[in-house]
Amino acid sequence: MERRDFLKKTAGVSLALTGTNLFASSCNSAINYDPKGLPTTLFGSTGVRIPKIVLGLGSRFCHMDKVEDAHEMLNYALDNGFYYWDTAHVYDNTVAPPIGKSKSSELIISEERMGGVVKARRKEIFLSTKVSARDPSKAMKEIELSLKRLQTDKLDMLKIHNVASLEDIDEMSKKGHLIDILIKMKEQGVTRFIGFSGHVNDLKEMPKRAPFDSMLIAMNHYTPKRNTKHEETTIPAAKEKNMGILLMKAVRPKETIEGLTAPDLIRYALSLDGPDAVVVGMDSVEVVKSNLAILNNFKKMTPEKMKELAVQLQPFYRHENLPWMQPGYCDGKWTSVSAIS
């Protein structure tokens, strides 16, 4: 498949694509994905229905030992209805392995590991990746490399990765910078939709800066010094713009609080009002099967059960030692397991 050429201009760093825009029409046309009977939801104003659990392909996926096992899991997930795949340019195994995982001597990059399956089954996948670089020329190079790794010429969703602060938002909002680049990518047909991800409450400012289609946000993170919850500020700001909303890190509390199970935590996240779906990191066919069972048998938790779990979760969300609660944290790039063990 012939990839587009990214051309850089001075100052504003506008983007041009050489040759015929092969995917402009297909990017804007309706695609009927097959959820294989899984419960789905309309994803914001995109017009796309997605499963209420999204296949997360971050640190756990990158620490799977064998590429054959990784490809088996990807194909099994797709065969059984998990067609929304979430990754990022920076996801690899150079970070410390998650609890229960060992570190491989081989460099494993999520997008590269996905590439062969994506190439073979591209039309079946709602494909999402994220760009991290804030410098316009570096961001463009990341997008081009992501397409090369994923062995595709188009994305379904391109997100700004890890929005860190209001200062970060102001920088990416400058003319010709990252937000303008994403808008250009959508206009040029490189991606059908655009969005952003992050952990901070400043994310509530992002919907004001551009017509974003989606937001990926960490579940209800707050600290004793910043007691405002995402469900009170950030999620309503996105809902007002009819954006699709995804939650991440729903399962993390089980690593710090005894007695919590992954299924209960996922059911809790799925029962929250506001978000459309939950991104769950998966690293084996067995984990995929477990999440399929959760979704196929899902019933919203009672208010009483929700309150019970909320009380159990309070120490986790107020734990400032967690790496993703720290200033400067970049999702997918945490470096120490000791902080969460």
Secondary structure, DSSP 8 states (H G I E B T S, - for coil): -----EEE-STT--EEE-S--TTHHHHHS------TT--EEE-TTS--EEESEEEE-SHHHHT-S-HHHHHHHHHHHHHTT--EEE--TT-BSSS---TT----SS--BHHHHHHHHHHHHGGG-EEEEEE---SHHHHHHHHHHHHHHHT-S-EEEEEEEEE--HHHHHHHTSTTSHHHHHHHHHHHTSEEEEEEEESSGGGGGGGGTS---EEEEETT--BTTB---GGGTHHHHHHHTT-EEEEE-SSGGGGTSTT--HHHHHHHHHHSSS-SEEEEE--SHHHHHHHHHHHHT-----HHHHHHHHHHHHHHHT-TTSGGGSTT--TT----SGGG-
